[in-house]
Every structure is written in C-alpha cells, then in structure tokens.
Amino acid sequence: MRPLSGVPTGDAVDASGQAGNAPAPRRHGRLRTAAVLVWPTLRATRIVPLLAAGIVGVAVVIPPAVTGSVLPLDHHLTLLRLVMACIGLGVTFALDDPVKPIAETLPVPAWLGALARAVPAAVVGGACWAAALLVTRAGPETASLPYPDLTREAVTVAAVAFLASAVGWRRSPHGVASPLAAPMLLLAMTVVALLPASAALLVGVDDGWDAAHDRWTYLLAGTLLATAGVLTVRRLPGR
C-alpha cells in the first residue's frame, strides 16, 4: 500500500493531524518508567549491612574520646582509616539485587538502577563518616588533622567498593554482588597497604602527604571512569 499523502512514512500523527516524531513519546515513556521504578529500587537497596558496618566504624573511634586518651596523630589516622574500611565493606552490599534476572528486561538502562541504589548508600555512608569525624574532633589534639584530605580518602575507598560491587553485579547471574565485591575490596586494600614508599597512599601527616593525596585524586578519578564503563557496557549476545 502507498503511504497516505502528506504524511511521511514511519512518523507518528498527533491529534492535529501533523506528523510527529516517534522517538519523543518513547523517550517520555522511558522517563515515566524510570520514575516509577525509583522508589521500589530504593526500598530494595541493602542498607542494613552498610549501616551496621558504619556503626562498627564509629565505635572504633569512640574509646579514645570517651577515656580522654591522648594519642599520636598517626594513631588517629589509623583509626579513621579503619572507619573507611568498615564503610567500604558496607558499600559492597549496595548493588545486591536478587531480582536481576527479572530487572534486566525492564526498558531502563542498568546504570539508572545502580545510580538509584548509590544515593541511599552515599547518604548512610556519609552520615557514618561524619559521625566518626565528630567523635574524633572531640579530642583537643586532633584539631590539626587534615580532615578534607581524609574525606577524600574515604570517598575514594567508597568509590572503589562501589566499583567492586558493580563488577560483582555484572558477573553474578543472580545479581548478588557482595560475595565477589567484598573479597575484591579486601584484596585492593591489602595491595594499597603493601605499596612501596614512592607510590604509597597510606602515609603519615609528615610523610609526603600532599603527593600521596594527589595519587588519591587520580585513583578516585580512575575509579569513577571504570565504574561508568562497567555499568554502561553492553553485554555480548548470548552472554
């Protein structure tokens, strides 16, 4: 059959009889679908393991503040880095999604669901980190600690944990990422602890602090790029 006169083939026709663009309604439909899925995704996010890990982390820095013990600054750095490790382990549970086989058929990209799960994880993890900083700052000898740089470390550890969770989510056919992500994070932290002095990340305040935190910045940027790649790459047919 010939197309109707005056109406381009493949275009939609609106109520006024004018030819419209078909992808626009499809795009709006995807946005509506994504908006509907946001709340169920937030509710399904595993926040309890992260909250428990964050509470354990905050408990690590409480004894010196309660007992009034005066510790060297490097000891406070060690305690705060233990808090980072606890929060990072909690973040590895953020993408656990047992309904992945069903969710993969939804007309929204995978990265959108991951982003929705990242929001509550960031809020809970950030709150736990802020609480640990408040407890640490209660001591008079801790006023000189470089808290912005330590927060950069904490954000990087959380980003690496989220990357490990994304890799685990991609690799697991059932969407349960933490059994792979948690060991990956522990392995990464072990490697960081064993780095030579020329590339060290876990340094003291007087041991090349600025250079080390330039490396933390590069690590954070690389981790964010890798996470974007893991979440947006398309799976090969038949995989």
Secondary structure in CASP SS format (residue, H / E / C, confidence):
PFRMAT SS
TARGET T0000
AUTHOR 0000-0000-0000
METHOD secondary structure of the structure
MODEL  1
M C 1.00
R C 1.00
P C 1.00
L C 1.00
S C 1.00
G C 1.00
V C 1.00
P C 1.00
T C 1.00
G C 1.00
D C 1.00
A E 1.00
V E 1.00
D C 1.00
A C 1.00
S C 1.00
G C 1.00
Q C 1.00
A E 1.00
G E 1.00
N C 1.00
A C 1.00
P H 1.00
A H 1.00
P H 1.00
R H 1.00
R H 1.00
H H 1.00
G H 1.00
R H 1.00
L H 1.00
R H 1.00
T H 1.00
A H 1.00
A H 1.00
V H 1.00
L H 1.00
V H 1.00
W H 1.00
P H 1.00
T H 1.00
L H 1.00
R H 1.00
A H 1.00
T C 1.00
R C 1.00
I C 1.00
V H 1.00
P H 1.00
L H 1.00
L H 1.00
A H 1.00
A H 1.00
G H 1.00
I H 1.00
V H 1.00
G H 1.00
V H 1.00
A H 1.00
V H 1.00
V H 1.00
I H 1.00
P H 1.00
P H 1.00
A H 1.00
V H 1.00
T H 1.00
G C 1.00
S C 1.00
V C 1.00
L C 1.00
P C 1.00
L H 1.00
D H 1.00
H H 1.00
H H 1.00
L H 1.00
T H 1.00
L H 1.00
L H 1.00
R H 1.00
L H 1.00
V H 1.00
M H 1.00
A H 1.00
C H 1.00
I H 1.00
G H 1.00
L H 1.00
G H 1.00
V H 1.00
T C 1.00
F C 1.00
A C 1.00
L C 1.00
D C 1.00
D C 1.00
P C 1.00
V C 1.00
K H 1.00
P H 1.00
I H 1.00
A H 1.00
E C 1.00
T C 1.00
L C 1.00
P C 1.00
V C 1.00
P C 1.00
A H 1.00
W H 1.00
L H 1.00
G H 1.00
A H 1.00
L H 1.00
A H 1.00
R H 1.00
A H 1.00
V H 1.00
P H 1.00
A H 1.00
A H 1.00
V H 1.00
V H 1.00
G H 1.00
G H 1.00
A H 1.00
C H 1.00
W H 1.00
A H 1.00
A H 1.00
A H 1.00
L H 1.00
L H 1.00
V H 1.00
T H 1.00
R H 1.00
A C 1.00
G C 1.00
P H 1.00
E H 1.00
T H 1.00
A C 1.00
S C 1.00
L C 1.00
P C 1.00
Y H 1.00
P H 1.00
D H 1.00
L H 1.00
T H 1.00
R H 1.00
E H 1.00
A H 1.00
V H 1.00
T H 1.00
V H 1.00
A H 1.00
A H 1.00
V H 1.00
A H 1.00
F H 1.00
L H 1.00
A H 1.00
S H 1.00
A H 1.00
V H 1.00
G H 1.00
W H 1.00
R H 1.00
R H 1.00
S C 1.00
P C 1.00
H C 1.00
G C 1.00
V C 1.00
A C 1.00
S H 1.00
P H 1.00
L H 1.00
A H 1.00
A H 1.00
P H 1.00
M H 1.00
L H 1.00
L H 1.00
L H 1.00
A H 1.00
M H 1.00
T H 1.00
V H 1.00
V H 1.00
A H 1.00
L C 1.00
L C 1.00
P C 1.00
A H 1.00
S H 1.00
A H 1.00
A C 1.00
L C 1.00
L C 1.00
V C 1.00
G C 1.00
V C 1.00
D C 1.00
D C 1.00
G C 1.00
W H 1.00
D H 1.00
A H 1.00
A H 1.00
H H 1.00
D H 1.00
R H 1.00
W H 1.00
T H 1.00
Y H 1.00
L H 1.00
L H 1.00
A H 1.00
G H 1.00
T H 1.00
L H 1.00
L H 1.00
A H 1.00
T H 1.00
A H 1.00
G H 1.00
V H 1.00
L H 1.00
T H 1.00
V C 1.00
R C 1.00
R C 1.00
L C 1.00
P C 1.00
G C 1.00
R C 1.00
END
